[in-house]
Amino acid sequence: MTLKNSLLIILITVCFSIQAQNTEVQSKPKVGLVLSGGGAKGFAHIGVLKVIDSLGIKIDYVAGTSMGAIIGSLYASGYSGKQLEDIFREQDFDVLINDKFPRASKSFYERENAQKYAVTLPFDKFKISLPSALSRGQNVYNLLYHLMLPVNDIRDFSELPIPFFCIATNIETGESLIMDKGRLAEAVTASGALPSLFQPVVIDGDILIDGGVTNNFPVEELRAKGMDVIIGVDVQDGLKDRESLKSAPDILMQISNFRTINSMKNKSSLVDIYIKPDITDYSVISFDEGKDIITHGEEAARTQISELTAIKLTQPKTKENTGLNLLDSLRIKNVSLTGNKRYTRAFMIGKLKLKDDEKISYSDFRQGINNLVATNNFDALRYSLEPTGKASEFNLIGDIKESEITTFLRLGIHYDELYKSALLANLTKKKLLFNNDIASLDIILGDNTRYNFDYFIDKGFYISLGLKSRYNQFNKNVNPRLALDEDSPLLDGLNKIDAKLSDFTNQVYIQTLFRKDFALQLGVEHKRLKITSETILDDDDENSIVFENTDYFSVFADLKFDNYDNFHFPKNGFYFNGNFHLYLDASGFNEDFLNFSIAKADMGYAFSFSDKLSFKTEAHGGFKIGDDNTSALGFAIGGYGVNFINNFYSFYGYDYLSLTGDSFVKTTFTLDFELYKNHHIIAAANYANINDDIFETGDFFDASRYSGYALGYSLETFLGPLEGKYTYSPDTGDSHWFFNLGFWF
């Protein structure tokens, strides 16, 4: 064979090879995937994706609405179905959807609010209104942004690892919008902004809500992208029959579903493989049952296994999708924030707790975001991390939307064995005199009328200024030593007196923060204390006897550290509160007043053995130095409560204020078993020594003189804890039941 013939054969072979490859490329169909909205039912999409991955099917385009947009966008970003399953199983959807922020994210002031009020309503121009939504959607955005960081620099969604678009609705025009450009996390958040649950998302001046309102299954739009084969996953509700329509919400949901359900009659026929998981037993809020819903998605996909396999046979072999790795640490080079008008850059940087060029964990970065949003001064914080070119280094770009509502009406109810029934109405005003101040007035009506007033100028880590005024009162059988001097002849043969105690306290103080959970207060205090009783009166007496009616003036210092993850049922964290009062003067009833001081400290530590079982240990102690004539400000223990005034403490096994002294030590051990979510079985033991001068005599080292035990049940409700506790003391053989409903105030 000549050289010329050999070259000709090689040329023909190459040409045929190229033609065969072109034919193969042209014959390979483009496969699209469309995922409908459906709330928690959308977990079924993950099950379908797991089956698609197991078959090695390559998806060429993804489209979705609402939950379909969330899961579809993550799949398009490079996550596998199995990885999505692991990610969503780790989420607490109650926290995610309701925009609950970790307690550590809140200032001391906001923490008190979170554990006091059941309902918060906007109150503008003396008109009560409802919030625009139950949630700002900030936690959803935070999660999506973190997950989508690997594709953060992509602004055209067709350039994602798998091209993608989603649907949102313009609330002003009713127009259905295709979201295929911009910031992915922001677009997907808009597509899933279910009206009344999540507040609308503003993008380029458009106010956007859930795309399911106008187009919950964008199959036509996906076909227009040039798809040859479309796999459709439908998790929408069907129409319910009369047996299922038994409540107003059911009927309203049926009405709102008319359009989307009717449109699906045509849309379902436009897909080539239609997958409809059997999830009729679940609702759009069945987030706690995500595992089962995913399983139903897998089962539905496997009923179409032959059709799915046929698609795979038309595709070349592809690499297995191993998923993406999340960024776990970063360095913030510069911070640029816009949209703030009333709040200074220093205020916001202080809340973010970012230091120049310091490497931090991503969890600490998100904690800083939460710190800022948890002030409740902002409706939204949309941010992005722009790479600087160095590994794991970013510039933080943020856009703040300040809240227009600055006045709120807050409500709460409560019952306990000391204060009895109470209804709380609170008026809170932010920016009353300054941009970073807050004023709050509690009016408490019921068996014991009370009030609390707080005014605070928050300077964060700088010197803040506060003012407090409080009136408190209750009527209870108490130890007479709380009202009578030790040498009073009235003490003979008297075990208890029916006393009415009222306390009017005013404070002016300054505060500084050493860190987020560590605060120091210094201030001056005026206290008017009055104790009266009719117990020891003769029948001829018409007026109650007065044991105490004095104005006390003091200076005080308070050092507090608190990083409990939950105030009422902590599973982790440490608590410390040390207080010192120096009483300088008095006027009124206490004519024999001499200077005295009171020091006390409260400590607590909580840890968990498991997700269900936690343990908390507490220690309390205090002593008085100086004047022995003032017994009303001494220590008293007994009963169960959280918001005791002055130097009163709870103690299981004894009734309220049964044991008194000018010094005491107390320890409590609490075992908390969370039987079901928000359902707690509580077992506790406490031991104490309380008397006069126990620290001087060294008696506090002796075995505890008093002990008590408790067994109870607690239920976390939106009103606060609902609790019942049976307590017993072997010292006396007596038992007491204590009941509580609602947050303590």
Secondary structure, 3 states (H helix, E strand, C coil): CCHHHHHHHHHHHHHHHHHHHHHHHHHCCCEEEEECCCHHHHHHHHHHHHHHHHHCCCCCEEEEECHHHHHHHHHHHCCCHHHHHHHHHCCCHHHHHCCCCCHHHCCHHHHHHHCCCCEEEEEECCEECCCCCCECCHHHHHHHHHHCHHHCCCCEHHHCCCCEEEEEEECCCCCEEEECECCHHHHHHHHCCCCCCECCEEECCEEEEEHHHCCCCCHHHHHCCCCCEEEEECCCCCCCCCCCCCCHHHHHHHHHHHHHHHHHHHHHHHCCEEECCCCCCCCCCCHHHHHHHHHHHHHHHHCCHHHHHHHHHCCCCCCCCCCCCCCCEEEEEEEEEECCCCCCHHHHHHHHCCCCCCEEEHHHHHHHHHHHHCCCCEEEEEEEEEECCCCCEEEEEEEEEECCCCEEEEEEEEEECCCEEEEEEEEEEECCCCCCEEEEEEEEEECCCEEEEEEEECCCCCCEEEEEEEEEEEEEEECHHHCCCCCCHHHCCCCCEEEEEEEEEEEEEEEEEEECCEEEEEEEEEEEEEEEECCCCCCCCCCCEEEEEEEEEEEEEEEEEECCCCCCCCCCEEEEEEEEEEEEEEEECCCCCCCEEEEEEEEEEEEECCCCEEEEEEEEEEEEEECCCCCCCCEEECECCCCCCCCEECECCCCCCCEEECEEEEEEEEEEEEEECCEEEEEEEEEEEEECCHHHHCHHHCCCCEEEEEEEEEEEECCEEEEEEEEECCCCCCEEEEEEECCCC
